Amino acid sequence: MSITRFTPRMLNALAIRLTDRDRQLIRMIRDFRVLTSAQIAEIYFDSADSARKRLLVLSRMGVLERFRPNLPPAMGTAPYHYVIGETAAAVLASEEGVDLAESGYRRDRVIGIAFSSSLGHTVGANGIAASLYGYACRHPESELTTWWPEHRCRTEWGPIARPDAYGRFREAGHSIDFFLEYDTGTETLDRVARKLDGYVELTESSRIVTPVLFWVQGERREANLRKKLKHHPARMFVPIATAYPVAAPGLVDDGPAGACWLPTDSDGPRVRLAELALHWPGLGPQTAPEEADE
């Protein structure tokens, strides 16, 4: 596969045209592998229109590439999905002091996610992060301080446990670390529940108790999953909570940051994400992996 050679003059010309926000965006897309136009708008822009205009410019520059997955006619048109382009990869490689050929960038692998059977799952899990980032932008007292996508979690903890993400979120003085299991409803409930075995093993080996949060697609799925989780032996070792994307009655919909989480050791009411730290006070202070390595 041929790779364009970017001269210092070309890279300098690119650098002049990229804003700080552009650089943050391309780094996030590289780390998340793919983000939709709506997710990008929620994280970085004040409106969908301003996001659309800037994303079009970046696409024409070759900084980003975009595609639209095919959907059944009844579902309408999918939003644009964005991955980093060769130009963005060259800029990032230059900033990190390596040649593009040495950076590991391969366009076929990057664009291959468009044809991946796991695209919907990846986009869905990334959407949880986008919602939390967007919420934090609107509420200065909150912050998503850490988010590791699935592939980084696999490198860190596989094959013991394979969370769809690891995050740390704080709000109003409360902070919670968590593993995310993003459920699309395609796996049997028994198989979903068996994932807890790995988290028990990880808890025993690391001696760090980190809650496992299951995000499912509807009320009925959640109710049936909770029946499985409440009888799983892991509940004695790992804190567990579930949620689905519907606001609690009478409350503002703050997405996954809001009062949508229901611990398996409680019948209600639902609590906000950061307030899970109050529900499980025995967790105590936690240290994110990147801080522990320092």
TAUR-V487195 format. One line per field, one symbol per residue. phi: phi as a letter, one per 20 degrees, with the letter a starting at -180 (. if undefined). psi: psi as a letter, one per 30 degrees, with the letter a starting at -180 (. if undefined). A space follows every 10 residues. Layout:
phi: ???
psi: ???
//
This chain:
phi: .fcfeefgff ffffgfeeeg fgffffffff fembceffff ffedcebfff fgffffffff fnfcdcbcff cggfemdfff ddcfefffff fffffemcfg fefnfcffff ffffdffegf ffffffffff fffffffecg fcaeebbdfg ffffffcfef ccffacbccc blndcceaed dedenedfff ffffffgfff fffffemdec fdddddeaff ffgfffffff degfffdcfc bcabfcffgn dfeemffeec ecffebdpff cfgffffffd fffmfcdfgf ffff
psi: kkkkjjleee eeeeeefkle eeeeeeeeee efekkleeee eeeflfleee eeeeeeeeef fgelllljkk lkeffbkllk kklkleeeee eeeefgglle fffgkkeeee ffffgkfgee eeeeefeeee eeeeeeefjf flkjfkjjle eeeeeeflge kilflklkkk khfkkkklkk jjkfgfllee eeefffeeee eeeeefgkjk lkkjjlflee eeeeeeeeef gkfffffkkk llllikkkkg lkjgaffaif kjkfgkglll llefffeeei ffeaklkkef eff.
//
